[in-house]
Amino acid sequence: MNSSSRTILSRLALLATLALTPLLMTDAHAFGGKPGGPYSNGTYFPNEGTFSAVLRAENLIGTLQFSTSSSSASSGVATIYNDGDTYIGNSSGSFDPSSNKIDVTFQASIPGQGQKTISVQAPVTTQVTTFVTTNGTVTPVQTQQTQFMTTREILYYDSLYCNGSANCKTSNDLPNQKFSGFGQAEFQTLIFTGNTPFLDSVTKDISVSGVRLSNSAAQFATADIIPPSVNEFSVLVP
C-alpha cells in the first residue's frame, strides 16, 4: 500500500471517530451525563423520588405508590386486597442511599358501621316503702321492685384495619432502580360475642417489590384511616 492510500485511510478513520463522538456523548447523557454525575454509572440516585411497589402475602395482594424526600415528609397511597376485602389507605417510604435501603410503611381500612353504642342492662332491685292506713293506723309496708336498667355503656368504632412495614434493599438496574424486601402486616377487626366486642388481630408475613418511577417527589391525597376501637364505661344507677 502506497503512502497516499495510507493517508486516505487515516483520514477516514479520524472522520469515523469524530462522527461517533456525539453518539457516545448522547448515550452517556442518557444515563446521567458526565462521569461522576448522578446516575452516570447507575450507582447513585437522589433521596427524592416516586416509587411503585407490589405487596404480597397469603391470600393477599396490594399496590403501594409513595414518594420520598429529604426536605419533607413522605406521602403515598395504598390499596390492599385481603380475603375478598379491599382496604384503601396511605403509604410512605424512607430512602437511605448510603445503605441502599428503603423502609416502607402503610395503613389502610374499610369503614364499617362507624361509631356505635351498646347499652348493657342488668336487673336492679330497689326497696319501696308504701304506707297503708287501716282503721286510722298508718303502717309502713316494705316491698321490692326489680327493673332492668343500663349499667354499662360500650362505645365502639367498627372497621377492618391493617398496617404494616417492610425493610427493602435497593438494586440498580441501569438506568433504573429496583427494591425488594420482607416485613409483616397486621389486620385488626372487632369480634362480637356476648355484650362486649373485643379486638382481634392476625399477622401475616409479606414481601414487597417495586421500582423507582421518577427522581422527583409527588404529592398524594391522604385517606382518613380509623382503626377499630372499644371504649367501655359504667353508668351510675340511682
C-alpha positions as CSV (number, residue, x, y, z in Angstrom):
1,M,0.0,0.0,0.0
2,N,1.5,3.3,-1.0
3,S,1.7,6.4,1.3
4,S,-1.2,8.1,-0.5
5,S,-3.6,5.2,0.3
6,R,-2.4,5.1,4.0
7,T,-3.1,8.8,4.3
8,I,-6.6,8.4,2.9
9,L,-7.4,5.5,5.3
10,S,-6.1,7.5,8.3
11,R,-8.3,10.4,7.4
12,L,-11.3,8.2,7.0
13,A,-10.7,6.6,10.5
14,L,-10.4,10.1,12.0
15,L,-13.7,11.2,10.4
16,A,-15.4,8.0,11.7
17,T,-14.2,8.7,15.2
18,L,-15.4,12.3,15.1
19,A,-18.8,11.2,13.8
20,L,-19.2,8.6,16.6
21,T,-18.2,11.0,19.4
22,P,-21.6,12.9,19.6
23,L,-23.4,9.5,19.8
24,L,-21.2,8.3,22.6
25,M,-21.8,11.6,24.5
26,T,-25.6,11.2,23.9
27,D,-25.5,7.7,25.3
28,A,-23.6,9.0,28.4
29,H,-26.0,11.8,29.0
30,A,-28.9,9.3,28.7
31,F,-27.6,7.7,31.9
32,G,-26.9,10.9,33.8
33,G,-24.2,12.9,32.0
34,K,-20.5,13.2,32.6
35,P,-18.7,10.6,34.7
36,G,-19.1,11.3,38.4
37,G,-22.5,12.9,37.9
38,P,-25.8,11.5,39.1
39,Y,-26.7,8.1,37.5
40,S,-23.6,8.3,35.3
41,N,-22.7,4.7,36.2
42,G,-26.0,3.5,37.7
43,T,-24.7,3.6,41.3
44,Y,-26.2,6.8,42.6
45,F,-29.8,8.0,42.9
46,P,-31.2,11.1,44.7
47,N,-33.0,10.9,48.0
48,E,-36.1,12.3,46.3
49,G,-38.2,10.0,44.2
50,T,-41.5,8.4,43.4
51,F,-41.8,4.7,43.8
52,S,-44.3,2.0,43.0
53,A,-44.4,-1.4,44.7
54,V,-46.4,-4.7,44.8
55,L,-47.2,-6.2,48.2
56,R,-47.8,-10.0,48.5
57,A,-48.8,-12.5,51.2
58,E,-51.0,-15.5,51.7
59,N,-54.5,-14.6,50.2
60,L,-53.3,-11.0,49.9
61,I,-52.0,-8.7,47.2
62,G,-51.7,-4.9,47.2
63,T,-50.2,-1.9,45.5
64,L,-48.2,0.9,47.0
65,Q,-47.2,4.2,45.5
66,F,-45.2,6.7,47.5
67,S,-42.7,9.5,47.4
68,T,-39.6,10.1,49.4
69,S,-38.0,13.5,50.1
70,S,-35.1,14.7,52.1
71,S,-36.9,18.0,52.8
72,S,-40.4,17.0,53.6
73,A,-42.5,14.0,54.9
74,S,-43.1,11.1,52.7
75,S,-46.6,10.6,51.3
76,G,-48.3,7.9,49.3
77,V,-51.4,5.7,48.7
78,A,-52.1,2.0,49.4
79,T,-54.7,-0.4,48.1
80,I,-54.7,-3.9,49.8
81,Y,-56.8,-6.9,48.7
82,N,-57.2,-9.4,51.6
83,D,-59.5,-12.4,51.7
84,G,-62.0,-10.7,49.3
85,D,-61.9,-7.3,51.1
86,T,-60.5,-4.1,49.7
87,Y,-58.5,-1.8,52.1
88,I,-57.8,1.8,51.0
89,G,-55.2,4.0,52.8
90,N,-51.8,5.6,52.9
91,S,-48.2,4.5,52.4
92,S,-44.8,6.1,52.9
93,G,-41.2,5.3,52.3
94,S,-37.8,6.3,53.7
95,F,-34.8,6.0,51.4
96,D,-31.3,5.8,52.7
97,P,-28.9,5.9,49.7
98,S,-25.8,5.4,52.0
99,S,-27.1,1.9,52.9
100,N,-29.1,1.3,49.8
101,K,-32.3,0.6,51.8
102,I,-35.9,1.7,51.6
103,D,-38.2,1.3,54.6
104,V,-41.8,1.0,53.5
105,T,-44.9,1.5,55.8
106,F,-48.6,1.5,55.1
107,Q,-52.0,1.6,56.8
108,A,-55.5,1.1,55.3
109,S,-59.0,0.4,56.4
110,I,-62.6,-0.4,55.3
111,P,-65.2,1.7,57.2
112,G,-67.8,-0.5,58.8
113,Q,-70.7,0.5,61.0
114,G,-68.9,3.6,62.3
115,Q,-69.3,4.8,65.8
116,K,-71.9,2.8,67.7
117,T,-73.1,2.4,71.3
118,I,-74.2,-0.8,73.2
119,S,-76.2,-0.4,76.3
120,V,-75.7,-3.3,78.8
121,Q,-78.6,-3.8,81.1
122,A,-78.8,-5.7,84.4
123,P,-81.5,-6.3,87.0
124,V,-81.5,-3.7,89.7
125,T,-83.6,-4.3,92.9
126,T,-84.8,-1.4,95.0
127,Q,-86.7,-1.2,98.3
128,V,-90.0,0.6,98.0
129,T,-91.9,1.8,101.1
130,T,-95.6,2.3,101.0
131,F,-97.9,3.4,103.8
132,V,-101.2,1.5,104.4
133,T,-103.8,3.1,106.6
134,T,-106.1,0.6,108.5
135,N,-108.7,1.8,111.0
136,G,-106.9,5.1,111.3
137,T,-103.5,3.4,111.8
138,V,-100.7,4.1,109.3
139,T,-98.4,1.1,108.7
140,P,-95.3,1.2,106.5
141,V,-95.0,-1.7,104.1
142,Q,-91.7,-2.6,102.6
143,T,-91.7,-4.1,99.1
144,Q,-89.0,-4.9,96.5
145,Q,-89.1,-3.8,92.9
146,T,-86.8,-5.2,90.2
147,Q,-86.1,-3.3,87.0
148,F,-83.7,-3.8,84.1
149,M,-81.5,-0.7,83.9
150,T,-78.5,0.3,81.9
151,T,-75.4,-0.3,83.9
152,R,-72.7,0.0,81.2
153,E,-72.2,1.9,78.0
154,I,-69.9,0.5,75.4
155,L,-68.7,2.8,72.6
156,Y,-67.0,1.2,69.7
157,Y,-65.8,2.0,66.2
158,D,-66.3,-0.8,63.8
159,S,-63.9,-1.1,60.8
160,L,-61.5,-3.5,59.1
161,Y,-58.0,-2.1,59.5
162,C,-54.4,-3.1,58.5
163,N,-51.0,-1.7,58.9
164,G,-47.5,-3.0,58.1
165,S,-44.0,-2.3,57.1
166,A,-41.1,-3.9,55.2
167,N,-37.4,-3.4,55.0
168,C,-36.2,-3.3,51.4
169,K,-32.8,-3.4,49.7
170,T,-32.3,-1.4,46.6
171,S,-30.5,-2.6,43.4
172,N,-29.6,-0.5,40.4
173,D,-30.8,-1.9,37.1
174,L,-29.3,0.7,34.7
175,P,-30.9,3.1,34.1
176,N,-33.5,2.4,36.7
177,Q,-33.5,1.3,40.4
178,K,-35.4,-1.6,41.9
179,F,-36.1,-2.6,45.5
180,S,-37.4,-5.7,47.3
181,G,-37.7,-6.9,50.9
182,F,-39.8,-8.5,53.6
183,G,-41.9,-7.5,56.5
184,Q,-45.2,-8.0,58.3
185,A,-48.8,-6.8,58.1
186,E,-51.3,-6.8,61.0
187,F,-55.1,-7.0,60.3
188,Q,-57.5,-5.9,63.0
189,T,-61.2,-6.3,63.4
190,L,-63.9,-6.4,66.1
191,I,-65.4,-9.7,67.2
192,F,-68.9,-9.5,68.6
193,T,-69.6,-12.2,71.2
194,G,-71.8,-11.6,74.2
195,N,-72.3,-8.0,75.3
196,T,-68.8,-6.6,74.7
197,P,-67.0,-6.6,71.3
198,F,-63.3,-7.3,71.5
199,L,-60.4,-6.6,69.2
200,D,-58.9,-9.5,67.2
201,S,-55.8,-9.3,65.1
202,V,-54.0,-11.5,62.6
203,T,-50.4,-11.1,61.5
204,K,-49.1,-12.0,58.0
205,D,-45.6,-12.2,56.6
206,I,-45.4,-10.0,53.5
207,S,-43.0,-9.4,50.6
208,V,-42.6,-6.1,48.8
209,S,-41.0,-5.5,45.4
210,G,-41.0,-2.3,43.4
211,V,-39.3,0.2,41.1
212,R,-38.4,3.9,41.0
213,L,-40.8,5.8,38.8
214,S,-39.1,9.2,38.8
215,N,-36.4,11.1,40.5
216,S,-38.8,13.7,42.0
217,A,-41.3,13.5,44.8
218,A,-45.0,13.6,44.1
219,Q,-47.9,14.7,46.3
220,F,-50.7,12.2,47.1
221,A,-54.1,12.6,48.7
222,T,-54.3,11.4,52.3
223,A,-57.1,9.0,53.3
224,D,-58.7,9.2,56.8
225,I,-57.8,5.9,58.5
226,I,-59.5,5.0,61.8
227,P,-58.7,1.6,63.4
228,P,-61.4,-0.3,65.3
229,S,-61.7,0.5,69.0
230,V,-63.7,-0.3,72.1
231,N,-64.3,2.1,75.0
232,E,-66.3,0.9,77.9
233,F,-67.5,2.8,81.0
234,S,-70.0,2.2,83.8
235,V,-73.2,4.2,84.3
236,L,-74.2,5.3,87.8
237,V,-77.5,3.7,88.6
238,P,-79.6,5.7,91.1
